[in-house]
Amino acid sequence: MEGILVSVLSAIVFLGTLFVMRGTVLDATRPRENPWPLFWYIQLLLVLIPVVVISNVGTEQIQASGTRVLNGAVPNSESTIAGIVLGTITIYVLSLSAFLRLLRLRNLRDEIVFIKKQRSKIIYYGWGLTALAIALFAVFYIMGFRHAFITSLLGSESLLRVRLHNAYDVSIPVQIIPSLFWVGYLLSIFGGFTFRLKSKIRGVLFFTVAVFIISAPGNKAPVVIAILLWFMAARVQMPRALLSPRSMFIAGATLLLLSILIYGLFKWQYPNANIATYPKYIINRIGVGQMGGTYVTLGYAYSGNFPEGEYYWALIPGASLINPEYINYQKALMMISEGYDYNKIGVKNTYFISEAYAIGGWWLVWVSPIIVAFSTALGLKLYMILFRSLFFAAAAPQLAMVLYLFAHDITGGFAAFPLIKGAIVQGTILLILILPIKVCDMCINGISNRKMAYK
């Protein structure tokens, strides 16, 4: 009965979110006009779906299946944790809606109205980002970075081993490696824009380069995201209304194709796996895994075994330069709950209240949704200003939403939000990378304007 109640309340929260976000940039009720918020709603579902699954199945049964995702979680705490998650996510959604309206971040129109007049500029930035992507990968390659998928395909090393090599055995700052994703996402969007503007060969070419650079680190999710971004920008088969038979059919077909793609990537990373183990993998990663860190964190809190540490260092921009010994909470949680060494695995997937608890305890758990909401609204506003300068006004809101939301996932940590540390780091790196393209654009326009004036 409690599981059914949690399921109903989760559905109410999701549908209520669609209602309160109407009229803001996160209005997803008209995906043909503004498809970009759909990624934020996927993040929301990655919080709600695990809560529903765990509340109905039970922690003990999931632990008995042999998965390590909920190591440290306390049985019979499912309803309490579900209440905390649903309560904090409701505060977050309501606060975010209010802050978006306060900062006048309104619903976006279909960008085709604007980009038709910017066709040559769209193609220019597509080529510029293509050159940047190739140059960026070349520099990384010289420093020892290897393309994970290609290396795994041509050699005998597993995809996971190459991923770990790129993460821990290469002398590249960890803050810089995500720039491969960011540049790839931008290029994928510009490829979609170009395709939509009837320059299909170039649109496909930009998309191909985007997938190449995004797949270099070996992560599966960014490859899927890049594909979806290209289809959104190109407006291929996007329905006009979110809740309609057509949208349900497209969603089903998309899920089927993505499932096949993810299975291929799963098989690539785990060659000994088979189709029978795939459902368990999906349930562990999506049905439970994205919230595993939250159940483990609160499990440690309830059992009195919470791992103490100076996790507040993560709040400070450049903290690793001041205190190189500190360990990110999500990394520490993975090491403690699943028994891995530091350089043998990534971080524990969680929901931002987990790191908030690690930093400040229960009071911060309940205040953190408001902090994250304000930081998200402010970050979106600042990114729109930044992208208006780096690119042009017509595409700035769309690009800003994608780049900000992917770097500030609510199923990630909390530390990037309070002092907008994540936005500062990401924005600075993007400014450095894209500024040369912008300068060249200004020079070309300056020469063109002088020629026109001379005539």
Secondary structure, 3 states (H helix, E strand, C coil): CHHHHHHHHHHHHHHHHHHHCCCECCCCCCCCCCCCCHHHHHHHHHHHHHHHHHHHHCHHHHHHCCCCCCCCCCCCCHHHHHHHHHHHHHHHHHHHHHHHHHCCCECCCCCHHHHHHHHHHHHHHHHHHHHHHHHHHHHHHHCCCCCHHHHHHHCCCCHHHHHHHHHHCCCCCCCCCCHHHHHHHHHHHHHHHHHHCCCHHHHHHHHHHHHHHHCCCCCCHHHHHHHHHHHHHHCCCCCCCCCCHHHHHHHHHHHHHHHHHHHHHHHHHCCCCCCCCHHHHHHHHHHHHHHHHHHHHHHHHHHCCCCCCCHHHHHCCCHHHHCCCCCCHHHHHHHHHHCCCHHHCCCCCCCCHHHHHHHHCHHHHHHHHHHHHHHHHHHHHHHHHHHHHHCCCCCHHHHHHHHHHHHCCCCCCCCCCCCCHHHHHHHHHHHHHHHHHHHHHHHHHHHHHHHHHHC
